[in-house]
Amino acid sequence: MTLIKSISGIRGTIGGRPGEALTPMDVVSIAGAFGMWLQNSGVSKKLVIGRDARISGEMVNQLVVGALISVGIEVIDLGLATTPTVEMAVTDMNAGGGIIITASHNPKNWNALKLLNSKGEFISDQDGKDLLSLVEEQSFHYNEVDELGKYSEKEDYLDTHIQHIIDLPLVDVKLIKEADFSVAVDAVNSVGGIAIPRLLKALGVNKVKEINCKPDGHFAHNPEPLPENIVEISELVKNEKLDLGIIVDPDVDRLALVCNDGNPFGEEYTLVSVADYVLQNTKGTMVANLSSTMALKDIAKKHGVEFFESAVGEVNVVREMNKQAAVIGGEGNGGIIYPELHNGRDALVGVALFLTYLAKNKMTLAELRATYPDYKIEKQKIELDGVVDLDGILEQVRRKFIDYPNNTIDGLKIIFPEGWVHMRKSNTEQIIRIYSEAKTQEYANDLVGCIKQLIKIKN
């Protein structure tokens, strides 16, 4: 059993002992502490919550609601809702914060509380530390009966979210409708099974084949939208000669696509293509995390704009986007952040922008993919036994390649003439994650192999 308390919230497996897994006591503790932190921050006592379709979601929801009301919070419950829907609702409703009950791409036995501030963004590092102190010290109290909070439901906010997307200047519903796309959707039996088909209908897409769209939390496959997990929809698109396939993770903040020939478009290239479209029409900077494809730099260069990198994690990307006044950004795992709408990864706006771009280009998806460089990414990890100085290991590697440009804002990224390698230590395990990218898979593998050998020697 696993329980991980971090600055962004709490996540873990359902069932087990308190403090060792995500039990009712742990849920109540952090929800109550977050409600108290909200009040101590001097912002609105109103808080928005929503959940994905996990089997444990309704149970965790009831625990969260009870804990928040008990510390005097006015709770607005969106019910089954995507992560970006909750993020938007926080600002639209002038709430003090939000809680999303989702473990994102983790398997069905996991759940989590993701915590948002009054801007609808994930809470900062310092706010997270302050919250964890409240939890650890149990320095909060539950209110007496006359000071309890309130509860209301608003389960139609998804329609508002979709309307905001349709109203965006770069979303062309008329053009999408005229393109008459045929689309398959795989929502891994979570909330995307509600959100994506409803969005497609609003965009004028009438030829939709749904698989794994029943929001019952029984994930039909590993929920992370990687090529090995999307075989079913890939075969459907190819066999039925559809224009494309759309895959989202359980909370709909990551978007993956399948080409008309049945081949994966590539999670990394979701952001590449959307950024290409946005930057054709809106001049401004772009931001992505350090582990994202260098094809994004190519797109920035193509449009004559500056490209900035951030530490991995949505909160870090958003912070850098705000700093650089970026018009598009995100993460290479299919996470698109379009600040014209809101500051959070949003698969729904990604779908709308992408379909508009595809309709304007009058290309097949496979033809569009061929217009971008075909870089190869390798992702591995190395487990280190015992007490190991991970920072020291990364510093030794940096010195070994001192003649090459490097970035140390999040672990260590080394830039080679034909590619890059990024090493990050885990905050919860004795693990170093190693990502590399190059023009060939062989070279990407060699980069990872070289680093793993160096770490083994140093260890």
C-alpha positions in Angstrom: 0.0 0.0 0.0 1.2 3.5 -0.8 0.5 7.0 0.5 2.4 10.0 -0.8 2.0 13.4 0.7 3.5 16.1 -1.4 3.3 19.9 -1.9 0.6 19.4 -4.5 -1.7 17.2 -2.4 -2.1 13.6 -1.4 -2.3 10.4 -3.5 -2.2 6.8 -2.7 -3.8 3.4 -3.0 -7.2 2.7 -1.6 -7.4 0.5 1.5 -4.9 -0.2 4.3 -3.7 1.5 7.5 -3.9 5.2 8.1 -0.7 6.9 7.1 0.3 4.0 4.9 -2.4 4.2 2.2 -5.2 6.6 1.2 -7.6 5.9 4.0 -10.7 7.9 5.1 -8.7 9.3 7.9 -6.0 10.6 5.6 -8.6 12.1 3.2 -10.4 13.9 6.0 -7.2 15.2 7.5 -5.8 16.8 4.3 -9.2 18.1 3.2 -9.9 19.7 6.6 -6.4 21.2 6.7 -6.8 22.6 3.2 -10.1 24.2 4.2 -8.4 25.8 7.2 -5.5 26.9 5.0 -8.0 28.5 2.6 -9.5 30.5 5.4 -6.1 31.5 6.8 -5.1 32.8 3.4 -7.8 35.4 3.6 -9.5 34.4 0.3 -13.0 33.3 -0.4 -14.4 30.5 1.8 -16.0 29.1 -1.4 -14.3 26.0 -2.8 -15.0 24.0 -6.0 -14.6 20.2 -6.1 -14.9 17.6 -8.9 -13.9 14.0 -9.5 -13.1 11.6 -12.2 -15.0 8.3 -12.6 -12.8 6.1 -10.4 -14.6 3.4 -8.4 -13.4 5.1 -5.1 -14.4 8.6 -6.3 -17.8 8.8 -4.7 -16.5 7.6 -1.4 -13.6 10.0 -1.4 -15.9 12.8 -2.5 -18.2 12.3 0.5 -15.2 12.4 2.9 -13.9 15.6 1.3 -17.3 17.3 1.4 -17.8 16.4 5.1 -14.3 17.6 6.1 -14.7 20.9 4.3 -18.1 21.7 5.6 -16.9 20.8 9.1 -14.3 23.6 8.9 -16.8 26.2 7.6 -16.2 25.9 3.8 -18.9 26.6 1.2 -18.6 23.6 -1.1 -19.7 23.7 -4.8 -19.7 20.1 -6.2 -19.4 19.7 -9.9 -19.8 15.9 -9.6 -18.1 14.0 -12.4 -15.7 16.7 -13.9 -12.5 16.9 -15.7 -9.4 18.5 -14.1 -9.5 21.5 -16.5 -13.3 21.9 -15.9 -12.6 22.3 -12.1 -9.7 24.7 -12.8 -11.9 26.9 -14.9 -14.8 26.8 -12.5 -12.6 28.1 -9.6 -12.0 31.4 -11.4 -15.4 31.7 -13.0 -17.1 31.3 -9.6 -14.6 33.5 -7.7 -13.8 30.6 -5.4 -10.9 30.6 -3.0 -9.6 27.3 -4.4 -10.5 23.8 -5.6 -10.0 20.1 -5.1 -9.9 17.6 -7.9 -10.4 14.0 -6.8 -8.3 12.1 -9.3 -5.1 10.1 -9.6 -4.7 11.1 -13.2 -3.0 8.3 -15.2 -2.5 6.0 -12.2 -4.3 2.6 -12.1 -7.9 2.3 -10.7 -6.8 1.3 -7.2 -5.3 4.8 -6.8 -6.9 8.1 -6.0 -5.7 11.5 -5.0 -6.6 15.1 -3.9 -5.2 17.7 -6.3 -5.3 21.1 -4.7 -5.9 24.5 -6.5 -5.5 28.1 -5.5 -7.8 31.0 -6.2 -6.4 31.3 -9.7 -7.4 27.7 -10.6 -3.7 26.8 -10.6 -2.0 24.1 -8.5 -0.8 25.5 -5.2 2.8 26.7 -5.0 5.7 25.0 -3.3 5.4 27.3 -0.3 1.7 26.9 0.0 2.1 23.2 -0.1 4.7 23.2 2.6 2.4 25.3 4.8 -0.5 22.9 4.2 1.6 19.9 5.1 2.6 21.5 8.3 -1.0 21.9 9.2 -1.6 18.3 8.4 1.4 17.0 10.4 0.7 19.2 13.4 -3.0 18.7 13.2 -3.2 22.4 14.1 -6.7 23.0 12.9 -10.1 22.5 14.5 -13.6 21.5 13.4 -16.4 24.0 13.8 -19.4 23.9 16.0 -22.9 23.3 14.5 -23.8 27.0 13.9 -20.5 27.6 12.1 -20.6 24.7 9.6 -20.2 25.4 5.9 -22.6 24.9 3.1 -23.0 22.4 0.2 -24.4 22.8 -3.3 -24.2 21.0 -6.6 -23.5 22.3 -10.1 -23.2 19.4 -12.4 -23.8 21.4 -15.7 -20.5 23.4 -15.6 -19.0 21.2 -18.3 -21.3 23.0 -20.8 -19.9 26.3 -19.6 -16.4 25.0 -20.1 -17.2 23.9 -23.7 -18.9 27.2 -24.5 -15.8 29.1 -23.4 -13.8 26.9 -25.8 -16.2 27.4 -28.7 -16.0 31.2 -28.1 -12.2 31.2 -28.6 -11.1 33.2 -31.7 -8.8 30.3 -32.9 -11.6 27.7 -32.7 -13.6 27.6 -35.9 -16.7 25.5 -35.5 -18.0 26.1 -39.0 -14.8 24.9 -40.5 -14.7 21.8 -38.3 -18.2 20.9 -39.2 -17.5 21.4 -42.9 -14.5 19.0 -42.7 -17.0 16.2 -41.7 -14.4 14.4 -39.6 -14.9 10.8 -38.6 -13.5 10.3 -35.1 -13.0 7.5 -32.6 -12.8 8.3 -28.9 -11.2 6.2 -26.1 -11.8 7.7 -22.6 -10.6 4.7 -20.6 -14.1 4.5 -18.9 -13.7 7.7 -17.0 -15.1 11.3 -17.2 -13.7 11.9 -20.7 -16.4 9.5 -21.9 -18.8 12.3 -21.0 -16.7 15.4 -21.9 -15.1 14.5 -25.2 -18.2 13.3 -27.1 -20.2 16.3 -25.8 -17.4 18.6 -27.0 -17.3 16.9 -30.4 -21.0 17.4 -30.8 -20.7 21.1 -30.0 -17.9 21.4 -32.6 -20.2 19.8 -35.2 -18.4 16.4 -35.4 -21.2 13.9 -36.0 -19.3 10.8 -37.0 -18.1 9.6 -33.6 -17.3 6.0 -32.5 -17.0 5.6 -28.8 -15.0 2.9 -27.0 -14.4 2.7 -23.3 -16.6 5.7 -22.8 -18.8 4.4 -20.0 -17.7 6.4 -16.9 -17.8 3.5 -14.4 -14.1 3.6 -13.4 -13.4 0.1 -14.7 -10.4 1.1 -16.8 -10.3 -1.1 -19.9 -6.5 -0.8 -20.2 -3.6 1.0 -18.5 -4.9 4.6 -18.3 -1.7 6.3 -19.4 -2.2 7.1 -23.1 1.0 5.5 -24.3 1.3 3.6 -27.7 1.2 0.2 -26.0 -2.0 1.0 -24.2 -4.0 2.3 -27.2 -3.9 -0.7 -29.5 -7.7 -1.1 -29.6 -8.4 2.4 -30.9 -5.5 2.3 -33.3 -6.9 -0.8 -34.9 -10.4 0.7 -35.0 -9.2 3.9 -36.8 -7.3 1.9 -39.3 -9.9 -0.8 -40.0 -12.8 1.5 -40.3 -10.8 4.2 -42.2 -11.6 7.0 -39.8 -9.9 10.4 -39.9 -8.4 10.2 -36.4 -8.6 8.8 -32.9 -8.7 10.8 -29.7 -7.4 9.3 -26.4 -7.5 11.1 -23.0 -6.4 10.0 -19.5 -9.0 9.6 -16.6 -9.1 13.3 -15.7 -8.8 14.7 -19.3 -5.7 16.9 -18.9 -3.6 14.8 -21.4 -4.4 14.3 -25.0 -3.1 11.7 -27.4 -4.1 11.1 -31.0 -4.1 8.3 -33.6 -3.5 9.0 -37.3 -5.8 7.9 -40.0 -3.4 5.0 -40.8 -3.7 3.7 -37.3 -0.3 4.8 -36.1 0.0 6.9 -32.9 0.5 10.6 -33.7 2.8 10.8 -30.6 2.0 12.4 -27.3 4.9 14.8 -27.7 3.5 16.0 -31.0 0.1 16.9 -29.7 1.6 20.1 -28.2 3.9 20.5 -31.2 1.0 20.7 -33.7 -1.2 22.9 -31.5 1.7 25.3 -30.8 2.4 25.4 -34.5 -1.2 26.5 -35.1 -1.3 29.0 -32.2 2.0 30.6 -33.1 0.9 31.1 -36.7 -1.9 33.3 -35.5 -0.6 34.7 -32.2 2.9 36.1 -31.7 4.4 35.5 -28.3 6.7 33.2 -26.4 6.3 29.4 -25.7 7.2 27.4 -22.6 7.6 23.6 -22.1 9.2 21.5 -19.5 12.8 20.2 -19.8 11.7 16.7 -20.8 9.6 17.8 -23.8 10.7 17.2 -27.4 13.1 19.5 -29.1 10.6 19.7 -32.0 9.0 22.5 -29.9 12.2 24.5 -30.3 12.0 23.9 -34.0 8.4 25.3 -34.0 9.5 28.3 -32.0 12.3 29.0 -34.4 10.0 28.5 -37.4 7.7 31.3 -36.1 10.5 33.5 -34.8 9.5 33.4 -31.1 11.4 32.7 -28.0 11.2 29.3 -26.3 11.7 28.8 -22.6 12.1 25.6 -20.5 10.8 25.0 -17.0 11.1 22.3 -14.4 8.8 19.3 -14.9 5.3 19.6 -13.5 2.3 21.7 -14.4 2.8 24.2 -11.6 6.3 24.9 -12.8 5.3 25.3 -16.5 2.5 27.7 -15.5 4.8 29.8 -13.3 7.3 30.1 -16.2 4.5 30.9 -18.7 3.2 33.7 -16.5 6.8 35.0 -16.1 7.4 35.0 -19.9 3.8 36.0 -20.9 3.7 32.9 -23.1 0.8 32.4 -25.5 1.1 28.6 -25.6 2.9 26.0 -23.5 2.6 22.7 -21.7 4.3 19.3 -21.3 5.3 16.7 -23.8 3.0 14.1 -22.3 0.1 15.5 -24.3 -0.5 18.4 -21.8 -1.6 21.6 -23.6 -1.8 24.8 -21.7 -3.6 27.7 -23.6 -3.7 30.7 -21.3 -6.3 32.4 -23.6 -8.7 30.0 -21.9 -7.0 29.2 -18.5 -3.7 28.2 -17.0 -4.0 24.5 -16.9 -3.4 21.4 -19.0 -6.7 20.9 -21.0 -7.3 18.1 -23.5 -10.7 19.6 -24.5 -9.2 22.9 -25.7 -6.5 20.8 -27.3 -9.1 18.9 -29.3 -10.8 22.0 -30.5 -7.6 23.8 -31.6 -6.2 20.7 -33.2 -9.4 19.9 -35.2 -9.5 23.6 -36.4 -5.8 23.3 -37.5 -6.5 20.0 -39.3 -9.5 21.4 -41.1 -7.6 24.5 -42.2 -4.7 22.4 -43.5 -6.9 20.0 -45.4 -4.3 17.3 -44.7 -4.8 13.8 -43.3 -3.4 13.4 -39.8 -0.6 11.2 -41.1 0.4 13.8 -43.6 0.4 16.5 -40.9 2.6 14.3 -38.7 5.1 13.9 -41.6 5.6 17.7 -41.7 7.3 17.6 -38.3 10.8 16.1 -37.5 10.7 12.5 -36.3 12.7 12.7 -33.1 12.9 9.6 -30.9 12.5 9.7 -27.1 13.7 7.1 -24.6 12.5 7.0 -21.0 14.0 4.8 -18.4 14.9 4.9 -14.7 17.6 3.5 -12.5 16.9 2.3 -8.9 19.5 2.8 -6.3 19.7 0.7 -3.2 20.4 2.1 0.2 21.1 5.7 1.1 22.5 7.4 -1.9 23.6 11.0 -2.5 21.4 11.6 -5.7 22.4 15.3 -6.0 26.1 14.2 -5.8 25.6 11.7 -8.5 24.0 14.3 -10.8 26.9 16.8 -10.1 29.5 14.1 -11.0 27.7 13.5 -14.3 27.6 17.2 -15.0 31.3 17.5 -14.4 31.9 14.6 -16.8 30.2 16.5 -19.6 31.3 20.0 -18.5 32.1 21.0 -22.1 28.4 20.6 -23.1 25.6 23.1 -22.4 23.5 22.0 -19.4 20.5 23.1 -17.3 20.1 22.3 -13.6 16.8 23.9 -12.7 15.3 20.4 -12.4 17.9 17.7 -12.0 20.4 17.8 -14.9 19.8 18.2 -18.6 22.8 18.0 -21.0 22.5 19.2 -24.6 24.6 17.3 -27.1 25.0 18.2 -30.8 22.5 15.5 -31.9 20.2 15.3 -28.9 19.8 15.7 -25.1 19.6 13.7 -21.9 17.6 14.7 -18.8 18.2 13.2 -15.4 15.8 13.8 -12.5 15.7 12.4 -9.0 12.5 11.2 -7.5 11.1 13.1 -4.5 9.7 9.9 -3.0 12.0 7.0 -4.1 15.7 6.2 -4.5 15.3 6.6 -8.3 16.8 8.6 -11.0 14.7 9.0 -14.1 16.6 9.3 -17.3 15.0 10.8 -20.5 16.8 11.2 -23.8 15.9 12.4 -27.3 17.8 12.2 -30.6 17.3 11.9 -34.3 17.5 8.1 -34.1 16.3 5.6 -31.5 19.8 4.1 -31.4 21.4 7.3 -30.4 18.7 8.0 -27.8 19.2 4.6 -26.3 23.0 5.1 -26.4 22.6 8.4 -24.4 20.6 6.6 -21.7 23.0 3.7 -21.6 26.0 6.0 -21.2 24.4 7.8 -18.3 23.3 4.5 -16.6 26.8 3.2 -16.9 28.3 6.4 -15.4 25.8 6.3 -12.5 26.6 2.6 -11.9 30.3 3.3 -11.8 29.9 6.3 -9.4 27.5 4.3 -7.2 
